[in-house]
Amino acid sequence: MERVLIVSSTEKSHTMLAQFLTACGVQAQTLSALSGAEARRILVEQEYDLILINAPLPDEFGHELAQTAAQDSLAGVMIIVKAEMSDAVAERVEDDGVFVIPKPLNRALFLQALRMTRASRSRLTGLQSENRKLLKRIEDIRLVDRAKCILIECCAMTEPEAHAYIEKRAMDSRLTKRQVAEEILNTHEE
């Protein structure tokens, strides 16, 4: 079940948008925010799959909130604006990955934007996961390199000998090179 934050100036419009999501087949747990400031507080506390902003809001128009939410979270962000303003708003927020939907709401257009939002969110989540893996690999390499330096200094090994030692010890003890490097660092730092 998706978590959806609906930011709208009235409870009536929140209810209408929640019903519209349900009518479009979205199974979601919705939370309401009545202003941009309230939405920002909520977004600090929790992650959402979709943020739906019904502009204008009482304390701001809403495009700033949309841009901030798109930049600071992995949520898909959609902003609903009057049809005559949609092009101007789109120019401001498209580069941040925010989808602009004109009022009055058209179910087909809304569904298309929702699908695109989900697809871009899925892609972003995949990229973030890949980024985490790469950062872990970099950290592993750094630890192994530090352990090699210690072996070179303390045990008078050459770099290839230190590398071979760590690899052999990892294979023999069925540990990762990172674990072997951590053991070496812990042993020689004491």
C-alpha positions in Angstrom: 0.0 0.0 0.0 1.3 3.4 -1.0 1.8 6.3 1.4 0.4 9.5 -0.1 0.7 13.0 1.3 -2.1 15.2 0.0 -1.3 18.9 0.5 -4.4 21.0 0.0 -5.8 24.1 1.6 -9.1 22.5 2.7 -10.3 19.2 4.2 -13.0 19.1 1.5 -10.4 19.2 -1.3 -8.3 16.6 0.5 -11.3 14.3 0.7 -12.1 14.8 -3.0 -8.5 14.0 -4.0 -8.4 11.0 -1.8 -11.6 9.7 -3.4 -10.2 10.5 -6.8 -7.1 8.4 -6.1 -9.4 5.5 -4.9 -11.5 5.9 -8.1 -8.3 5.6 -10.1 -7.5 2.3 -8.4 -4.8 3.6 -6.1 -4.6 1.7 -2.8 -3.1 4.3 -0.5 -2.8 5.4 3.1 -3.3 9.1 2.8 -2.3 11.9 5.2 -3.4 15.5 4.9 -1.5 18.7 5.2 -3.3 22.0 5.0 -0.3 24.3 4.2 3.2 24.2 2.8 4.7 24.6 6.3 2.7 21.7 7.7 3.7 19.6 4.8 7.4 20.4 5.3 7.1 19.3 9.0 5.5 16.1 8.0 8.1 15.3 5.3 10.9 15.7 7.8 9.3 13.0 10.0 8.4 10.4 7.3 8.9 9.2 3.8 6.1 9.1 1.3 5.6 7.3 -2.1 3.6 10.2 -3.6 3.1 13.8 -2.7 0.1 15.4 -4.3 -0.1 19.2 -4.0 -3.3 21.1 -4.8 -2.2 24.7 -5.5 -2.5 27.4 -4.4 -1.9 26.8 -0.7 -2.7 29.3 2.1 0.9 30.1 2.9 2.5 29.7 -0.5 1.6 28.8 -4.1 3.0 25.3 -3.8 5.6 25.0 -6.5 8.4 25.7 -4.0 7.1 22.9 -1.8 7.0 20.6 -4.9 10.6 21.4 -5.8 11.8 20.9 -2.3 10.0 17.6 -1.9 11.3 16.4 -5.2 14.9 17.3 -4.4 14.9 16.1 -0.8 12.9 12.8 -1.0 12.4 9.8 -3.3 8.7 10.5 -3.5 6.9 11.1 -6.7 5.6 14.7 -6.7 2.6 16.0 -8.6 1.1 19.5 -8.4 -2.4 20.3 -9.5 -2.9 23.9 -10.8 -5.4 25.8 -12.9 -5.2 25.0 -16.6 -4.2 28.6 -17.5 -1.2 28.4 -15.2 0.0 24.9 -15.9 2.5 25.8 -18.6 4.2 28.5 -16.4 4.3 26.2 -13.4 5.7 23.3 -15.5 8.5 25.5 -16.7 9.6 26.1 -13.1 9.3 22.6 -11.7 9.8 20.1 -14.6 13.6 20.1 -14.2 13.1 18.9 -10.6 11.0 15.9 -11.8 7.6 17.3 -10.7 4.6 16.5 -12.8 2.0 19.3 -13.4 -1.6 18.4 -13.8 -4.1 21.0 -14.9 -7.5 21.6 -13.3 -10.2 20.5 -13.7 -8.8 17.0 -13.2 -9.0 14.6 -16.2 -8.9 10.9 -15.1 -7.0 9.7 -18.1 -4.4 12.5 -17.8 -4.1 11.9 -14.0 -3.6 8.2 -14.5 -0.9 8.8 -17.1 0.9 11.3 -14.8 0.6 8.8 -11.9 2.1 6.0 -13.9 5.0 8.3 -15.0 5.5 9.4 -11.4 5.7 5.8 -10.2 8.1 4.9 -13.0 10.4 7.7 -12.2 10.2 7.0 -8.5 11.1 3.3 -9.1 14.0 4.3 -11.3 15.3 6.8 -8.6 15.0 4.1 -5.9 17.0 1.7 -8.1 19.7 4.4 -8.6 19.9 5.1 -4.9 20.3 1.4 -4.2 23.1 1.1 -6.7 24.7 4.2 -5.2 24.7 2.6 -1.7 26.4 -0.5 -3.1 29.1 1.5 -4.8 29.8 3.5 -1.7 30.1 0.3 0.3 32.6 -1.0 -2.3 34.6 2.2 -2.1 34.7 1.9 1.7 35.8 -1.8 1.5 38.6 -0.8 -0.9 39.8 1.9 1.5 39.8 -0.5 4.4 41.8 -3.1 2.5 44.2 -0.4 1.3 44.8 0.8 4.9 45.4 -2.8 6.0 47.9 -3.2 3.1 49.7 -0.1 4.3 49.9 -1.5 7.8 51.3 -4.8 6.5 53.8 -3.0 4.3 55.0 -0.8 7.3 54.9 -3.4 10.1 55.7 -6.6 8.3 58.0 -5.3 5.5 55.8 -6.7 2.8 55.5 -5.4 -0.7 52.2 -4.2 -1.9 51.6 -7.4 -4.0 52.6 -9.5 -1.0 50.2 -7.6 1.3 47.4 -8.0 -1.3 48.1 -11.7 -1.7 48.2 -12.2 2.1 44.8 -10.5 2.6 43.2 -12.5 -0.2 44.7 -15.8 1.0 43.7 -15.2 4.6 40.1 -14.3 3.4 39.8 -17.5 1.4 41.3 -19.7 4.1 39.2 -18.3 6.9 36.1 -17.9 4.7 35.8 -14.2 5.5 35.5 -11.2 3.2 38.6 -9.1 2.4 36.9 -6.3 4.4 36.6 -8.5 7.5 40.3 -9.6 7.2 41.3 -5.9 6.7 39.3 -5.0 9.8 41.1 -7.7 11.9 44.5 -6.5 10.7 43.6 -2.9 11.5 42.2 -3.8 15.0 45.3 -5.9 15.7 47.8 -3.3 14.7 46.0 -0.3 16.1 46.1 -1.8 19.6 
